[in-house]
């Protein structure tokens, strides 16, 4: 970690032999120094302490923000992990974030009319770029929703051909191999 890395709550920063815990840090039972807030990691080489300077809220997505992110993992059939890269501000401008943040999408928040048997894989796929809404008050991780006409998968590649998928009704289709994929796609963009 450099002196300007961003830490999230619980993240290991160092061991107590390297630096003593300072503001917004603590030492766990194994002697690891961990962050208590999301912020910039600062090391003082004179006093040998480490602290976290909390980020101001305008640097983080907040409840109600529309965000753009990439689906990076599926925790199970119900939850997808999304790397948030940008925030669409109230004026419509897209602001690229200096640091990405983790978002979680639960299948219940993935569609306007979820069925009990719906899998998260029926809504998004790994590598998809999504437009989502932040529904949690605090984060990271931020809880996200795709409920709404203008939210959903805005870009996806065929997992077989790596060709950009095209809209076909309410699904996406690969123009190369013809495979059809279920996705929650925006009705209006």
C-alpha positions as CSV (number, residue, x, y, z in Angstrom):
1,X,0.0,0.0,0.0
2,X,1.2,3.5,-0.8
3,X,0.6,6.5,1.4
4,X,-2.5,7.5,-0.7
5,X,-4.3,4.2,-1.0
6,X,-7.9,3.9,-0.1
7,X,-8.9,1.6,2.7
8,X,-12.4,0.2,3.6
9,X,-13.6,-0.7,7.0
10,X,-11.9,-3.9,8.3
11,X,-9.2,-3.9,5.6
12,X,-5.7,-4.9,6.9
13,X,-3.3,-2.0,6.6
14,X,-0.2,-3.5,8.2
15,X,1.0,-5.4,11.2
16,X,1.6,-3.6,14.6
17,X,5.3,-4.2,14.3
18,X,5.4,-1.9,11.2
19,X,3.1,1.0,12.4
20,X,1.1,1.7,15.5
21,X,-2.7,2.2,15.0
22,X,-3.7,5.9,14.8
23,X,-7.0,7.7,14.0
24,X,-9.7,5.5,12.5
25,X,-7.7,2.3,12.8
26,X,-7.5,-0.5,15.4
27,X,-5.3,-3.5,16.2
28,X,-7.0,-6.9,16.0
29,X,-6.3,-10.0,18.2
30,X,-3.6,-11.2,15.7
31,X,-1.7,-7.9,15.7
32,X,-3.0,-6.6,12.4
33,X,-3.8,-2.9,12.1
34,X,-7.2,-2.5,10.3
35,X,-9.2,0.5,9.1
36,X,-12.5,1.5,10.8
37,X,-13.7,3.9,8.0
38,X,-13.4,4.3,4.2
39,X,-10.6,6.8,3.5
40,X,-7.1,7.6,2.5
41,X,-4.3,5.6,4.3
42,X,-1.7,7.9,5.8
43,X,1.6,6.7,7.3
44,X,3.8,8.8,9.5
45,X,7.4,7.5,9.3
46,X,8.6,9.8,12.1
47,X,6.1,8.6,14.7
48,X,5.6,5.2,13.1
49,X,1.8,5.4,13.2
50,X,-0.8,4.8,10.5
51,X,-4.2,6.4,10.3
52,X,-7.0,6.7,7.9
53,X,-8.3,10.1,6.7
54,X,-12.0,9.6,6.1
55,X,-13.3,10.4,2.6
56,X,-15.8,13.2,2.3
57,X,-19.2,11.9,1.3
58,X,-19.1,13.6,-2.2
59,X,-16.3,11.2,-3.2
60,X,-18.5,8.2,-2.5
61,X,-21.7,7.2,-4.2
62,X,-24.7,7.9,-1.9
63,X,-28.3,6.6,-1.6
64,X,-30.3,7.4,-4.7
65,X,-27.3,7.8,-7.0
66,X,-27.3,6.1,-10.4
67,X,-24.0,4.3,-10.9
68,X,-22.2,2.4,-13.7
69,X,-20.4,-0.7,-12.8
70,X,-19.0,-4.1,-14.0
71,X,-20.3,-7.4,-12.8
72,X,-17.2,-9.1,-11.5
73,X,-18.5,-12.1,-9.5
74,X,-21.5,-14.2,-8.5
75,X,-21.5,-15.0,-4.8
76,X,-24.3,-17.6,-5.3
77,X,-27.5,-17.8,-7.3
78,X,-28.9,-14.8,-5.5
79,X,-26.1,-12.2,-5.3
80,X,-23.8,-10.5,-7.8
81,X,-20.8,-8.4,-7.0
82,X,-20.4,-5.2,-9.0
83,X,-17.3,-3.0,-9.3
84,X,-18.7,0.6,-9.3
85,X,-16.6,2.8,-11.6
86,X,-18.8,5.9,-12.2
87,X,-21.7,8.0,-10.8
88,X,-24.3,9.8,-12.9
89,X,-24.8,13.1,-11.1
90,X,-28.1,15.0,-10.8
91,X,-27.1,17.2,-13.8
92,X,-26.8,14.0,-15.9
93,X,-23.0,14.2,-16.2
94,X,-21.1,10.9,-15.7
95,X,-18.3,11.3,-13.1
96,X,-15.6,8.6,-13.3
97,X,-14.6,7.7,-9.7
98,X,-10.9,7.9,-8.8
99,X,-11.3,4.6,-7.0
100,X,-13.8,1.8,-7.7
101,X,-16.2,0.6,-5.0
102,X,-17.9,-2.7,-4.4
103,X,-21.7,-3.0,-4.9
104,X,-23.9,-6.0,-4.2
105,X,-27.0,-6.8,-6.3
106,X,-29.5,-9.2,-4.8
107,X,-31.9,-11.0,-7.1
108,X,-34.9,-9.4,-5.3
109,X,-33.5,-6.0,-6.4
110,X,-32.6,-7.2,-9.9
111,X,-35.9,-6.9,-11.7
112,X,-39.2,-5.0,-11.4
113,X,-41.1,-8.3,-11.1
114,X,-38.8,-11.0,-9.7
115,X,-40.1,-14.5,-9.5
116,X,-39.2,-16.8,-6.6
117,X,-37.2,-19.1,-9.0
118,X,-35.2,-16.4,-10.7
119,X,-31.4,-16.7,-10.5
120,X,-29.1,-13.7,-10.6
121,X,-27.6,-15.3,-13.7
122,X,-31.0,-14.6,-15.5
123,X,-30.5,-10.9,-14.9
124,X,-26.8,-10.2,-15.3
125,X,-23.7,-12.0,-16.4
126,X,-20.0,-11.7,-15.3
127,X,-18.4,-9.0,-17.4
128,X,-21.7,-7.1,-18.0
129,X,-21.7,-3.3,-17.6
130,X,-24.8,-2.2,-15.7
131,X,-26.6,1.0,-14.8
132,X,-27.9,0.6,-11.3
133,X,-29.3,2.7,-8.4
134,X,-27.7,2.8,-4.9
135,X,-30.3,1.9,-2.3
136,X,-28.1,1.6,0.8
137,X,-27.5,4.5,3.2
138,X,-23.9,3.5,3.9
139,X,-21.2,1.6,2.0
140,X,-19.1,0.1,0.8
141,X,-20.3,-2.4,0.0
142,X,-23.2,-0.5,-1.6
143,X,-26.5,-2.3,-2.1
144,X,-27.7,-1.8,-5.6
145,X,-31.0,-2.1,-7.5
146,X,-31.9,-2.6,-11.2
147,X,-35.6,-1.8,-10.6
148,X,-36.7,0.9,-13.0
149,X,-37.1,1.3,-16.7
150,X,-33.8,3.0,-17.3
151,X,-31.7,0.6,-15.3
152,X,-30.1,-2.7,-16.2
153,X,-27.4,-4.2,-18.5
154,X,-26.1,-1.5,-20.9
155,X,-23.2,-3.5,-22.4
156,X,-22.5,-7.2,-22.6
157,X,-20.3,-9.6,-24.5
158,X,-21.1,-13.2,-25.6
159,X,-19.3,-15.5,-23.2
160,X,-18.5,-17.8,-26.1
161,X,-17.6,-15.5,-29.0
162,X,-16.7,-12.3,-27.1
163,X,-18.8,-10.3,-29.6
164,X,-21.0,-7.5,-28.3
165,X,-24.6,-8.8,-27.6
166,X,-27.5,-7.0,-29.3
167,X,-31.0,-6.4,-28.0
168,X,-33.6,-8.9,-29.2
169,X,-37.0,-8.1,-27.6
170,X,-36.4,-8.4,-23.8
171,X,-33.2,-10.4,-24.2
172,X,-29.8,-10.1,-25.7
173,X,-28.5,-12.1,-28.7
174,X,-25.0,-12.8,-30.1
175,X,-24.9,-11.8,-33.8
176,X,-22.1,-14.3,-34.3
177,X,-23.3,-17.5,-32.8
178,X,-27.0,-16.7,-32.4
179,X,-27.1,-17.6,-28.7
180,X,-29.8,-15.7,-26.7
181,X,-29.2,-14.6,-23.2
182,X,-31.6,-13.5,-20.5
183,X,-30.7,-10.1,-19.0
184,X,-32.5,-7.2,-17.3
185,X,-32.0,-4.5,-19.9
186,X,-33.2,-0.8,-19.8
187,X,-36.4,-0.1,-21.7
188,X,-35.3,3.6,-22.0
189,X,-31.7,4.8,-22.3
